[in-house]
Amino acid sequence: MTGAAPAPFPWDDALETALGPLGWTPDTFWRATPRELAAAVAGRLGRARAGAPTRDTLAALMAAFPDR
């Protein structure tokens, strides 16, 4: 038995946040790392920072969302 597939990355929500409240251009969004986007959101919208992922979490994310 295999576990449930991970949810896909919420690209639409991320793009909406970057182009809306953050006021980024599409070029800025696509050049940003996920950590930079999270920091910008936390700074602009006052959301709590989750901290850096552990190596295991990063490995799991990389396995779930491989570069193609």
N, C-alpha and C positions, 0 to 999 in steps of 0.2 A: 504494500500500500504506500502510495506517495502522498506527501503533504500537499496542501493547497498551493496553487501557483501564486507567487507574489503579485500584488497589485501593480499595474503598470505605473510608471512615473507620471504624475499629473502635469504634463507639459502645458495643457491649456491654462490651468490655474497659475502655473509659474509665469507663463508669458503674459497673462492678463495682469498679474501683480507687477511685473517688471515694467510693462508699457503704461499701466495706469498709475497707481499710487507712487511708484518709484520714478516715473517719468523717463525711463531709459529708452534709448533707440533700439530697434531690433538688432543692430550690430553690437551694441553694448551687451545686450542679453546673451547673444550667441557666443560672445567671447568670454563671458563670465563663467567661473567655476561654480558648482553647486554651493560651495562654502561661501563664496562672495555673494551669491544671491541670498543665501540665508542670513548673512551678516547685514546686508542692505535692508532686508525685510525687517529684521530685528531692530535695526537702528531707526528705520522710518516708521514702522507700525508699532513699535514698543513690545514686540513679542519676546518671550523669554528665550535665552540662548540655550540650545541643547548640548553644546559642547562638541568636541571633535569625536567622530566615531572611533570605536576600537578597531584594532586590526581585523578581528573576526567579523565585525559588522561591515567593514569596508570590503572584505573578501566576499561576504555574502551578497552585498550590493553589486559587486563586479561580476559575480556569477549570475545574478538575476538579470542584470542589464549590461551584457557584454557589448563592447565596441564591435561594429560590423564593418 
